[in-house]
Amino acid sequence: MKHILKCSWLLLLVGCSSYKLPEEYKVTRERQETYENSYVRVGEEYLYRTTIAAYGHTFGGLLAAKIMDRNSWRVALTTDFGNTLFDFEKNSNGIKVHYAMPDLNKKIIIRTLTADFEKLLITHFAVIKEYAKGEERVWECTDKNDMVYLFFSGEKELKRQLNTQGKQLYTTFGYDKKYIAITHHTLDIKIDLEAI
């Protein structure tokens, strides 16, 4: 019994710690600047072939995203036959659900998808620290109460984005020239976006 209590206490302490980069990443400098996201620009519209895999189910179609201004966007996913699966909008008043098909119209699903798109469609990041490991550079950024870590290759090209929610690692976005992969660390959800 004592052993179980000790293990439970240890798991609780480890589980409540905040996310930190591995030790091999060294702080090179503190900085206060804004980074403009090269994958998302205000006034642009984006179209992706999308596959969402969640809890053993897979669905997909065409995802259209439009960035109206720095803090406002609209995203809709339709099937190849033109049926709308969901349609969300974020503006200064918050998130508005224009439509979600009945199977997706659940609070947790809507909250998860809108949180993913909110992180994906950030146009500007507030950079506070820079880390380095060889040629790789990492910028630590703030997003409201959360931290975002941007990983750049030697050519200053964004390769990966780690998003925290609270103090825990929540999602990883992997970037390629025409491809974005969203992987959740707390849920069994993976979203693949291929630019068209």
Beta strands, then each sheet from edge to edge (+ up, - down):
strand 1: 26-36
strand 2: 45-54
strand 3: 57-69
strand 4: 72-78
strand 5: 84-91
strand 6: 94-100
strand 7: 124-133
strand 8: 136-143
strand 9: 146-152
strand 10: 158-165
strand 11: 168-175
strand 12: 179-184
strand 13: 189-195
sheet 1: 1+ 7- 8+ 9- 10+ 11- 12+ 13- 2+ 3- 4+ 5- 6+
end
